[in-house]
Amino acid sequence: MQKQTVDKKKLNKKIVVTGGGSGGHISACLSIVKELEKRYELDDSNFLYIGGDLGMEGEEYGHSLEQQILKGEDFNKKFIRAGKLQRTFSLRSIKLMFRTFLGFIDSRKILGKFRPDIIISTGGFVTVPVCLIGKSLKSKVYLHEQTSAIGLANKIVGKVADKIFLAFQDSSSYFPEDKTILTGNLVREDIFQKTAEGELKDILERFVKNRNKYPIIYISGGGLGSHSINEVSLACLKILAINYQIVLQTGDNTVYNDYSVIKKEIDKYPKDMRDRILLTKFIGKKDIGCLLNNTDLYIGRAGANTVYELGLLQIPSIFIPISWVTHNEQYKNAQILVNYGLATILNEDEMKKDTFLDTITLFYNKDKKIDKEGLEKVFTKNAADRILDNIGLE
């Protein structure tokens, strides 16, 4: 946690920030935390982040995305035994339901000791027990809804929230009108940093230098990665690397081990081709801005934060939405940028090698009619300010 400085106000209320399960929820949490750190003196007595310990299916507990991403952050944080509420019935759904019960026990223990005045949720299944227990302890609950179509967790939390902040006006129909405020989405300051300062600095600087000859394609299945996207990307890498520089972010799934499998194949390629491929499990916060500000084409999932950042930076995109999420929310997120001429959608069930390559070639070379003025009106970057101004911290 940042040390006390003379130009910051003293925070007399206790705040919990919670959100996890996906890169978007965690990114939004970090945006709130960083804005709080700018304004106030934060320490372990007045601030706490609560995340979960649940990784991808088949992985051991204690390997959640938030535990990985936030490992280097020095603010006060705790991780509960998280579960999920699933609409299908199976042995795994029973285990996850039981873990949700354990998450309520953990939340009661943590919040009963910390006694927050305010809980800010950025979404994800981990937030349900935190917000419900917090409400029972008389905490004010504030929810930020990032998507245009809400998921089950936010539907539950929305019922107890005192205010709900919306990234997109489209999601207002899911909540009581008198509770909602349109703020735009929470974005990381890191995405505006145009130079690389992290582990990928040397490679990214080389990519940027060669960008005129070899445009940069950034392929990502989100923070957790996507096995299906990783598979089709591997099938196409040799062809793509002839004309492009490829950044492939695989995630760190320990079930499929995509990173190791793909790396083994890339190591067999000729050196000049290997030099145009950057394979990585994650893109760190010190490198993401450089990558995004020099990306010529994004290919991947359509999580709310991803779509918002791409809209804000006006990066042409090919979206491959997850089809099984609640209300098909990733498709609806992607459609927002399609409507502004900045994106196209490739359905996952159509994602074969030839279709993947054809979509890239056709969309990249297409004469795009991008509504830049419309994008600038919808995609703003001051959501964290608006949220903190509306939750009664003073």
N, C-alpha and C positions, 0 to 999 in steps of 0.2 A: 504494500500500500504506500502511496506517495507520502512523503514527509510534509509536515506542516510548513506553510509559507504565509507570509504576512498579507498577501493580496487575495487570499481566499477567505470566504465566509465560514463561520463555524456552523456545522450542521447539527441541529438540536434534535432531529428526528432520526429514528432508526429505519434503515431501508434494506429490504431484500430485493435483489434482482434474480429472476429465475427464467430459464429457457434452455432447451437442449434437444438432442436427438438428431439435429441436422445442422449443417454449416450455416444456414440462414438464421436459425434461431440463435445460434451462438454469436454470430456476427452482430445481430441486433442487440444482444446483451452487451457486447463489448462497446458498441456505440453509446449505449446509455451510461455504462461505467465510465468511459472516457470523458463524457460530458459532465458527469458528476464530479470527477476528479479535477476538471477545470474550474468548477465553481466553488467547491467546498473542501474543507479539511476532512478527509475520510480516514478512518482507522477501524480496527477490529471491533470497536465498541458501537459503531454506528452504521457499519456496512457489512453485508454478507451476500455472496452469490451462492445459489443452490442449483446444482445440476444433478444428472443421473449417472449411473454406472453401467448402463446397458449398451453394449455394442451391437454389431450386426448379427443376424441369425447365425447360430453355430459357434459364435465366439464366446470366450470366457467373460464372465462379469468383471467389471473393473477396467474395461478397455473401451469405454464410451468415447465418442468423438469429442465431447466437451473436456473429458479428462486429458485427451491428447493435445487438443488445441490450447487449452488454458494452463498447461503444465508450467510454462515459463512466466505466467502472470503472478505478481506478488500480492494481489488483493485477497481478502478473506474469502475463502470458498469451502463448501462442503458438498459431498455427493451422496445422494440417497439411493437406496435399493429401488430401482425404477422398474416398472412394468408397463404393459400396454393393454388398452381395451380393444379387443379385436372382434370383428363381426362374424368370423368363422370359428367353428368349434373344433379343437384338436388338443392333443397333449400339450403342445407348446402354448396354446391360448390359455390353458388351465394354469400352467406355470407362470405365465405373464400376469394373469389375474391375481395369483397369489403374491407375486412380487409387487403389484400395485398396492395390495393390502400392507405389505412390509414398508412400502414407500410412505404410507400414511403414518405408520408407527414412527419411522425415522423423522418425518416432517414434524410430527407432534413433539418429539424430543428436542429437535433443533430449535423450532420456533417457540416452544414453551420456555426455553432458556434465553433465547435472543429477544423475544417480544418486539417484533417490528411494528412500527407505526404504519409503514407503507410497504406494499409488495408490488413490484412491477414485473409483469410477465410478458415475455416475447414469444411464447408458444412452445408446443411440444408436449408429449405425454408426461414428462417429468413435472410439469407445472400444475397438474390437476391436484395431487395431494397437497402441494405447497400452498396453493391458493385457497383450497377449501378449508384446510386447517387454519391458515392465516385468518380467513374470514371468521371462523369460529372463535378466534382470539381477539376479534374486534379490530384487525388490521384493515386499512383501506387497500383495496385491490384495484390495480390498473392494468389493463390488457392492451397490448399492441397487436393488431391483426395485420399480418403481412400480405396475405393472399387475397385474391378476388373472390374465392369461394372457401368458406371456413371448414376446418377439420373438426373431428369429434372433441379433441381436447379443448380447443378454444370455444366450442359450442357450450361445453360444460362450464368453463371458467367465465364465459361471458354472462352467465346467469347470476354470478355473484359479484361481478366487477362493478365498481363504482363509476368508472369511465372506460370507454373503449376507443382507442386511437386507431384510425384506419389508414392503411397505405393507399388503398384504392376505393373510390366511391362505390364501385360495384358491390362491395361486401356489406354496404350499409343495410341492405334488406334483411340480413341475418340477425340484427341486433335492434333493441329499442332505440328509436330516433333520438330521444332525449339524453341518451348515454354516449352517443358517438361524436367524435371530432375528427375531421379529416386532417391528417398531419403529413401525409407522404410516408415513405418508408425510411427505416433507420439504415444508414450506410456507414461503412467504415471509413475513417479518414485516410487509411492506408491506400485506398484505391486512387487517391489523387496524387500520390507520390510517384513522380515520373522516372525516378532513377532507382536502380536495384541496389540494395545494401545488405542482402542476406546471402545464404549459402549458394544461391543460383546466380549471383551477380556476374561472374565472368562469362557464363554461358549466355545469359540474357543480353549482355552488352554485345556479344558477338552476333547473336540473332538480330538485334536491332541494327547493327552495322551492315548486315547483309540483307536487310529487309526489302530493299528496292528490287533486288534480284529474286529473292525467295520470300514471298509474303509469309506472315506468321499465322498459323492455325492453332488455336488453343482448344483442346478436347478434354472435357471433364464430365465425370459422372456425379459431380457434387463432392462434398467433403468425405463421404463414405466410399465414394467410387461406385462404378456400375460394371458388373461383370459382363453384361451383354454389350455395352459400349466398348469396353476394353477388348472384348473378343473381335468385334468387327473392325476396330481400329487396327489391331494387330494384322488382320487379314489384308488391310489396305495400306499399311505403313510404307512398304517398299515403293508403291506407285505414288503415294502422296509426296514422299521425300524427293521425288525427281524434280518437282516444281515448287514445293513449299518447305518451310521449316515448321516442324510439328512439336508442340508442347503437349504431352499426354500425361494427365494427372490421374493416376489409377486408384487412389485411396490405398488403405492398408488392410484390406480384408485378409484374415488369416485362414479362411476356409478355401478360397480359390487361389490365393497367392498370385494374383495377376501380375503384380510388379515383377516378381522373380521370373515368372514364366515368360513375360514379354522381354525382359532384359536379356534373358538367355538367347532369345531369337535375334534381338538387335545386335548382340555381340558378334553374330555371324555375318552381318552386313558389311559391305565395303566401307572403308574409313570415311570417305566423302559423304556417304549416305548417313552414317552414324552421327557425323558432325551436324546434321540438319534435324536430328531428333533429340528432344529433351524429355526423358522419362523420369517422372517423379511421383512420389506417393502424395505429397502435399505441396502447395505453394504457400510459403511463409508470408507473414504480414510485411516483411521488409522487401519482398520481391513482387507481391501481387500487383502493386500499382504500376510498376514498370511493365509487367506483362500485359495488363489490361490496356494501358495507354498505347501499346504498340501492337495489339492484336488486330489482324485484318479480318479474321473470321473466328467466331466462337461456335463450337459444336458441343451440345450436351443437354443436361437436364434443365428444367424450367422452374426451379424453385423460386419462391417469391423474391428473395433477396438477390439471387442471380439475375433474374429478369430486370429488377429495378436498377441494379448497378450497370447492366448492359444498356438499358434505356438512358440512364443518366450520362454515360460515356458515349452513347450512340455507336455501339459496336454491332455490325451486321452479324446475325446469328441464325444457326440452324438448330432448332429445338427438338429434342427427343423426349417428350413428356412421359413420366411414369403413368401408366394407364390405370393402375389399380388404386391410386390414392383417392381419398374421399372427395366426392363431387367432381372427379376428374380435374382437380384444381390446377395441376401443372399445365394442362392443355389450355385452360382459361387464362392462366398467367401468360403463356406464350402468345396467345391470340392478341393480347394487348399490343405487343410489339409488331405482330403481323399487320395489325390495323394501321400502324404508323409507317409501314413499308420497310421496316428494319429487319424483319425476320421471316423465316418460313418454318413449317413444321414437318418433321419426318416421323411418322408413327412407328413405334417400336416393332410392331409385327411386320412392317415392311423393310426393316433394317437388315438387308442382306448386302454382301460386298458390292455388287454392281450398282444397286440402288443408292447405297451410301456414297459411292464415288460419283455417280451421275448427279446426285443432289448437290454435292459440293461444287462440282464444275459448273452446273447450270446457275446456281444461286450466286456463286462468287462472281461470275462473269455477267450476271444480269444487270441491266441498266435500272438501278433501284430508284424509285420515287419516294424518298424519305421525307416525311413531314417533320422537319427539324424544329419548326416553331411550335408545333403541337407537343413534341417530346419535351421541349424545355418548359412548357407550362405544367405538364403532368409530373415529370420527374425532377423533384427538387431535393435539396440536401440539408435541410434544416429541421428534420423531424425530431431529433433529440432535443433541440431547443424548445420546440413547441410542446413536447410532452412534459418536460420538466417545468415549463411555465404553467402547466395546467394541473399539477398534482399537489399544490399547496405545501411546498417545501419551506417557505418562509414563515 
